[in-house]
Amino acid sequence: MSITSKYHFASDNTSGICQEAWQALEESNQGYHPSYGADEITAQACERFRDFFETDCEVFFVFNGTAANSLSLASLCQSYHSVICSDLAHVETDECGAPEFFSNGSKLLTARSLLGKLDPTDVERLITHRTDLHYPRPRALSLSQSTELGTVYRAGEIAGLCTLAKGHGMHVHMDGARFFNALAGSTSSPAEITWKAGVDVLCCGGTKLGMAVTEAVVFFDKALARDFEYRCKQAGQLCSKMRFISAQWLRMLTDNVWQTHASRANRLARRLAEGLGNIPGVQILYPVDANAVFARLPESIKTGLKARGWQFYSFIGGGSRLMCSWATTEADVDAFLEDARR
Ligand SMILES: *Cc1c(COP(=O)(O)O)cnc(C)c1O
């Protein structure tokens, strides 16, 4: 088996486009439609989001997560504000300063995270330890759901953090690059783990779910969406052939397609963790709430797996990170486990 035909556990964005999204692309590749989101498919997709979240929200589509996070945070903050996030947050570690750039300088303040989650006590300390005008004023709290360590905040945990933030006049942003995996791994409804808990804006991940080049920015607090389309346009994030993006979303949010793919990824991650956990010397580092497995692998196992062409990262979260996606199969997981046992 060549390396490229072997499943890549390195990330959930190494997979291709799922069948439903691909079909939606094909079906929308007919005739002529108004451009820049003025088409009927886009209107329907936005309406579908409102049904999904059971509320009247504003929805925008951009090309990737870095843009979704940066532009939405910029709409919550002035340049002299700050954003509180986890020290492991993608906005801090993997966006090349884009949140600061697009907000014209809002500073990210990082808090320690426990299993990838923010702790209210640490957040409160960061908010209150300076209140003078020489320090950037905390204005947004950013949570990742699921977290960078593959854990999922429960509705109550989100509500606690949101209440704290709002008590200090802050807005709440959720980086949901893997929102659907979190949702599939949760007993709460889409509304319950977002706006009902106090989230103001959600960056809702399409790419890792199995779609082509899109993330949705969902404003539950519609006042914060003011002029957001101008930010998107200026940043080069307004798609002229928007219907191709919208058609995919419409399809993914119909007949629970999102759930089929997200649940599969989560289920295979659990299978992988269970199998790895039974191998002597392997330690599973964090609860597998979504589609990520973090494991401490003995050096001999790690080297052996890499020699057999398995792709995964060993620099995130203090162990080896193994991501499952919509495309992972039982056979992929079992073949990986078999090679790990050798
Ligand atoms: C993948 C990911 C993103 C989005 O990254 P892009 O490469 O910009 O699409 C954002 N947040 C988290 C937590 C991610 O894992």
The ligand as an SDF file (V2000), in Angstrom:
LIG
                    3D

 15 15  0  0  0  0  0  0  0  0999 V2000
   -8.3240   23.1370   11.8240 C   0  0  0  0  0  0  0  0  0  0  0  0
   -8.6660   24.1270   12.8830 C   0  0  0  0  0  0  0  0  0  0  0  0
   -9.0440   25.4340   12.5450 C   0  0  0  0  0  0  0  0  0  0  0  0
   -9.1080   25.9310   11.1080 C   0  0  0  0  0  0  0  0  0  0  0  0
   -7.9100   25.9910   10.4780 O   0  0  0  0  0  0  0  0  0  0  0  0
   -7.7550   26.4430    8.9390 P   0  0  0  0  0  0  0  0  0  0  0  0
   -6.6020   25.6400    8.4830 O   0  0  0  0  0  0  0  0  0  0  0  0
   -7.5080   27.8900    8.9290 O   0  0  0  0  0  0  0  0  0  0  0  0
   -9.0270   26.0980    8.2410 O   0  0  0  0  0  0  0  0  0  0  0  0
   -9.4290   26.2840   13.5590 C   0  0  0  0  0  0  0  0  0  0  0  0
   -9.4610   25.8840   14.8460 N   0  0  0  0  0  0  0  0  0  0  0  0
   -9.0980   24.6410   15.2150 C   0  0  0  0  0  0  0  0  0  0  0  0
   -9.1910   24.2500   16.6550 C   0  0  0  0  0  0  0  0  0  0  0  0
   -8.6780   23.7240   14.2450 C   0  0  0  0  0  0  0  0  0  0  0  0
   -8.3360   22.4960   14.6160 O   0  0  0  0  0  0  0  0  0  0  0  0
  1  2  1  0
  2  3  1  0
  2 14  2  0
  3  4  1  0
  3 10  2  0
  4  5  1  0
  5  6  1  0
  6  7  2  0
  6  8  1  0
  6  9  1  0
 10 11  1  0
 11 12  2  0
 12 13  1  0
 12 14  1  0
 14 15  1  0
M  END
$$$$
